[in-house]
Amino acid sequence: MRVITDSLTGGDMVSPLWKRLMWLVVIYAGSVMALGVVATLFRLMMTAAGMKSH
């Protein structure tokens, strides 16, 4: 198994699995929330322009 090294310090320290998974969850949740904000803004702009779905 290959060990991931820290290129900044030159050490062989690897972050714990839970920290790496937490970063994955945080980045995923942030991207989903950002997409929701953008979709809501587009919906508001389209409604303001008179483009309603019903």
N, CA, C and O atoms as CSV, one atom per row, in Angstrom:
chain,resi,resn,atom,element,x,y,z
A,1,MET,N,N,0.842,-1.185,0.000
A,1,MET,CA,C,0.000,0.000,0.000
A,1,MET,C,C,0.884,1.244,0.000
A,1,MET,O,O,1.868,1.317,0.736
A,2,ARG,N,N,0.536,2.184,-0.802
A,2,ARG,CA,C,1.315,3.405,-0.934
A,2,ARG,C,C,0.877,4.421,0.117
A,2,ARG,O,O,-0.320,4.614,0.329
A,3,VAL,N,N,1.833,5.069,0.773
A,3,VAL,CA,C,1.541,6.055,1.805
A,3,VAL,C,C,1.500,7.433,1.173
A,3,VAL,O,O,2.393,7.803,0.411
A,4,ILE,N,N,0.459,8.195,1.492
A,4,ILE,CA,C,0.326,9.558,0.989
A,4,ILE,C,C,1.172,10.458,1.875
A,4,ILE,O,O,1.008,10.462,3.095
A,5,THR,N,N,2.074,11.219,1.270
A,5,THR,CA,C,2.936,12.105,2.047
A,5,THR,C,C,2.462,13.539,1.928
A,5,THR,O,O,1.819,13.926,0.953
A,6,ASP,N,N,2.791,14.306,2.933
A,6,ASP,CA,C,2.460,15.725,2.950
A,6,ASP,C,C,3.571,16.460,2.216
A,6,ASP,O,O,4.705,16.507,2.693
A,7,SER,N,N,3.255,17.033,1.059
A,7,SER,CA,C,4.288,17.663,0.245
A,7,SER,C,C,4.781,18.984,0.832
A,7,SER,O,O,5.881,19.428,0.502
A,8,LEU,N,N,3.985,19.620,1.698
A,8,LEU,CA,C,4.418,20.892,2.269
A,8,LEU,C,C,5.452,20.701,3.377
A,8,LEU,O,O,6.431,21.443,3.456
A,9,THR,N,N,5.231,19.713,4.224
A,9,THR,CA,C,6.151,19.501,5.342
A,9,THR,C,C,7.101,18.344,5.089
A,9,THR,O,O,8.087,18.191,5.810
A,10,GLY,N,N,6.828,17.533,4.088
A,10,GLY,CA,C,7.691,16.404,3.794
A,10,GLY,C,C,7.460,15.228,4.719
A,10,GLY,O,O,8.215,14.256,4.681
A,11,GLY,N,N,6.432,15.297,5.552
A,11,GLY,CA,C,6.166,14.230,6.504
A,11,GLY,C,C,5.325,13.121,5.908
A,11,GLY,O,O,4.794,13.240,4.803
A,12,ASP,N,N,5.216,12.050,6.658
A,12,ASP,CA,C,4.416,10.908,6.233
A,12,ASP,C,C,3.075,10.867,6.957
A,12,ASP,O,O,2.463,9.804,7.058
A,13,MET,N,N,2.612,12.001,7.459
A,13,MET,CA,C,1.352,12.053,8.193
A,13,MET,C,C,0.185,11.984,7.210
A,13,MET,O,O,0.137,12.728,6.230
A,14,VAL,N,N,-0.741,11.088,7.486
A,14,VAL,CA,C,-1.949,10.956,6.686
A,14,VAL,C,C,-3.121,11.340,7.571
A,14,VAL,O,O,-3.213,10.890,8.713
A,15,SER,N,N,-4.012,12.166,7.054
A,15,SER,CA,C,-5.188,12.573,7.830
A,15,SER,C,C,-6.032,11.350,8.141
A,15,SER,O,O,-6.098,10.415,7.343
A,16,PRO,N,N,-6.678,11.356,9.304
A,16,PRO,CA,C,-7.570,10.236,9.617
A,16,PRO,C,C,-8.698,10.140,8.601
A,16,PRO,O,O,-9.086,11.127,7.976
A,17,LEU,N,N,-9.210,8.930,8.456
A,17,LEU,CA,C,-10.266,8.691,7.474
A,17,LEU,C,C,-11.482,9.548,7.751
A,17,LEU,O,O,-12.092,10.071,6.818
A,18,TRP,N,N,-11.847,9.704,9.014
A,18,TRP,CA,C,-13.044,10.485,9.341
A,18,TRP,C,C,-12.883,11.932,8.936
A,18,TRP,O,O,-13.868,12.567,8.558
A,19,LYS,N,N,-11.662,12.491,8.999
A,19,LYS,CA,C,-11.446,13.884,8.570
A,19,LYS,C,C,-11.597,14.014,7.059
A,19,LYS,O,O,-12.195,14.969,6.564
A,20,ARG,N,N,-11.053,13.050,6.340
A,20,ARG,CA,C,-11.164,13.103,4.881
A,20,ARG,C,C,-12.613,12.924,4.439
A,20,ARG,O,O,-13.065,13.587,3.506
A,21,LEU,N,N,-13.338,12.034,5.102
A,21,LEU,CA,C,-14.748,11.846,4.768
A,21,LEU,C,C,-15.567,13.067,5.146
A,21,LEU,O,O,-16.513,13.420,4.442
A,22,MET,N,N,-15.217,13.716,6.252
A,22,MET,CA,C,-15.938,14.922,6.658
A,22,MET,C,C,-15.756,16.030,5.622
A,22,MET,O,O,-16.707,16.748,5.311
A,23,TRP,N,N,-14.544,16.175,5.087
A,23,TRP,CA,C,-14.321,17.171,4.032
A,23,TRP,C,C,-15.172,16.852,2.808
A,23,TRP,O,O,-15.734,17.753,2.184
A,24,LEU,N,N,-15.265,15.570,2.467
A,24,LEU,CA,C,-16.089,15.170,1.335
A,24,LEU,C,C,-17.543,15.557,1.564
A,24,LEU,O,O,-18.194,16.092,0.667
A,25,VAL,N,N,-18.051,15.292,2.756
A,25,VAL,CA,C,-19.443,15.621,3.084
A,25,VAL,C,C,-19.660,17.127,3.054
A,25,VAL,O,O,-20.670,17.594,2.527
A,26,VAL,N,N,-18.721,17.897,3.614
A,26,VAL,CA,C,-18.851,19.360,3.657
A,26,VAL,C,C,-18.852,19.945,2.249
A,26,VAL,O,O,-19.669,20.811,1.936
A,27,ILE,N,N,-17.950,19.480,1.411
A,27,ILE,CA,C,-17.879,19.994,0.042
A,27,ILE,C,C,-19.137,19.612,-0.739
A,27,ILE,O,O,-19.663,20.426,-1.498
A,28,TYR,N,N,-19.622,18.382,-0.559
A,28,TYR,CA,C,-20.844,17.946,-1.236
A,28,TYR,C,C,-22.043,18.784,-0.784
A,28,TYR,O,O,-22.814,19.272,-1.611
A,29,ALA,N,N,-22.193,18.943,0.527
A,29,ALA,CA,C,-23.328,19.714,1.049
A,29,ALA,C,C,-23.263,21.167,0.582
A,29,ALA,O,O,-24.291,21.757,0.248
A,30,GLY,N,N,-22.074,21.741,0.555
A,30,GLY,CA,C,-21.919,23.116,0.090
A,30,GLY,C,C,-22.285,23.266,-1.381
A,30,GLY,O,O,-22.906,24.255,-1.772
A,31,SER,N,N,-21.907,22.300,-2.185
A,31,SER,CA,C,-22.239,22.394,-3.607
A,31,SER,C,C,-23.733,22.210,-3.841
A,31,SER,O,O,-24.302,22.858,-4.720
A,32,VAL,N,N,-24.375,21.337,-3.072
A,32,VAL,CA,C,-25.826,21.160,-3.211
A,32,VAL,C,C,-26.557,22.434,-2.789
A,32,VAL,O,O,-27.515,22.849,-3.442
A,33,MET,N,N,-26.104,23.053,-1.696
A,33,MET,CA,C,-26.745,24.302,-1.251
A,33,MET,C,C,-26.527,25.425,-2.263
A,33,MET,O,O,-27.439,26.212,-2.518
A,34,ALA,N,N,-25.334,25.504,-2.836
A,34,ALA,CA,C,-25.069,26.536,-3.843
A,34,ALA,C,C,-25.948,26.330,-5.071
A,34,ALA,O,O,-26.468,27.296,-5.630
A,35,LEU,N,N,-26.116,25.090,-5.491
A,35,LEU,CA,C,-26.987,24.801,-6.624
A,35,LEU,C,C,-28.428,25.179,-6.310
A,35,LEU,O,O,-29.138,25.691,-7.175
A,36,GLY,N,N,-28.860,24.933,-5.088
A,36,GLY,CA,C,-30.209,25.321,-4.677
A,36,GLY,C,C,-30.412,26.817,-4.706
A,36,GLY,O,O,-31.469,27.295,-5.117
A,37,VAL,N,N,-29.413,27.560,-4.274
A,37,VAL,CA,C,-29.491,29.029,-4.294
A,37,VAL,C,C,-29.585,29.536,-5.726
A,37,VAL,O,O,-30.404,30.404,-6.029
A,38,VAL,N,N,-28.754,28.999,-6.602
A,38,VAL,CA,C,-28.768,29.425,-8.006
A,38,VAL,C,C,-30.112,29.082,-8.651
A,38,VAL,O,O,-30.672,29.896,-9.385
A,39,ALA,N,N,-30.626,27.892,-8.383
A,39,ALA,CA,C,-31.920,27.490,-8.956
A,39,ALA,C,C,-33.037,28.399,-8.450
A,39,ALA,O,O,-33.920,28.784,-9.217
A,40,THR,N,N,-33.000,28.744,-7.156
A,40,THR,CA,C,-34.022,29.638,-6.601
A,40,THR,C,C,-33.938,31.022,-7.233
A,40,THR,O,O,-34.967,31.626,-7.538
A,41,LEU,N,N,-32.726,31.529,-7.432
A,41,LEU,CA,C,-32.569,32.840,-8.069
A,41,LEU,C,C,-33.102,32.827,-9.503
A,41,LEU,O,O,-33.778,33.765,-9.925
A,42,PHE,N,N,-32.799,31.768,-10.245
A,42,PHE,CA,C,-33.323,31.660,-11.610
A,42,PHE,C,C,-34.853,31.600,-11.597
A,42,PHE,O,O,-35.513,32.219,-12.431
A,43,ARG,N,N,-35.403,30.853,-10.648
A,43,ARG,CA,C,-36.859,30.755,-10.580
A,43,ARG,C,C,-37.486,32.108,-10.257
A,43,ARG,O,O,-38.516,32.463,-10.831
A,44,LEU,N,N,-36.879,32.864,-9.346
A,44,LEU,CA,C,-37.382,34.198,-9.011
A,44,LEU,C,C,-37.304,35.135,-10.210
A,44,LEU,O,O,-38.235,35.896,-10.472
A,45,MET,N,N,-36.184,35.076,-10.941
A,45,MET,CA,C,-36.038,35.940,-12.119
A,45,MET,C,C,-37.053,35.576,-13.197
A,45,MET,O,O,-37.623,36.458,-13.839
A,46,MET,N,N,-37.277,34.283,-13.394
A,46,MET,CA,C,-38.233,33.863,-14.414
A,46,MET,C,C,-39.659,34.236,-14.017
A,46,MET,O,O,-40.458,34.624,-14.870
A,47,THR,N,N,-39.983,34.122,-12.731
A,47,THR,CA,C,-41.309,34.535,-12.261
A,47,THR,C,C,-41.496,36.040,-12.417
A,47,THR,O,O,-42.572,36.500,-12.797
A,48,ALA,N,N,-40.443,36.809,-12.122
A,48,ALA,CA,C,-40.511,38.266,-12.264
A,48,ALA,C,C,-40.696,38.662,-13.734
A,48,ALA,O,O,-41.294,39.699,-14.021
A,49,ALA,N,N,-40.192,37.853,-14.657
A,49,ALA,CA,C,-40.331,38.139,-16.078
A,49,ALA,C,C,-41.656,37.644,-16.639
A,49,ALA,O,O,-41.933,37.811,-17.827
A,50,GLY,N,N,-42.474,37.037,-15.789
A,50,GLY,CA,C,-43.777,36.576,-16.237
A,50,GLY,C,C,-43.783,35.160,-16.794
A,50,GLY,O,O,-44.733,34.767,-17.470
A,51,MET,N,N,-42.761,34.410,-16.527
A,51,MET,CA,C,-42.663,33.042,-17.047
A,51,MET,C,C,-43.050,32.073,-15.918
A,51,MET,O,O,-42.182,31.523,-15.240
A,52,LYS,N,N,-44.343,31.873,-15.728
A,52,LYS,CA,C,-44.813,30.940,-14.716
A,52,LYS,C,C,-45.131,29.607,-15.351
A,52,LYS,O,O,-45.479,29.540,-16.530
A,53,SER,N,N,-45.013,28.545,-14.573
A,53,SER,CA,C,-45.265,27.212,-15.114
A,53,SER,C,C,-46.749,26.901,-15.177
A,53,SER,O,O,-47.139,26.002,-15.921
A,54,HIS,N,N,-47.584,27.590,-14.445
A,54,HIS,CA,C,-49.021,27.330,-14.446
A,54,HIS,C,C,-49.736,28.537,-15.038
A,54,HIS,O,O,-50.963,28.540,-15.138
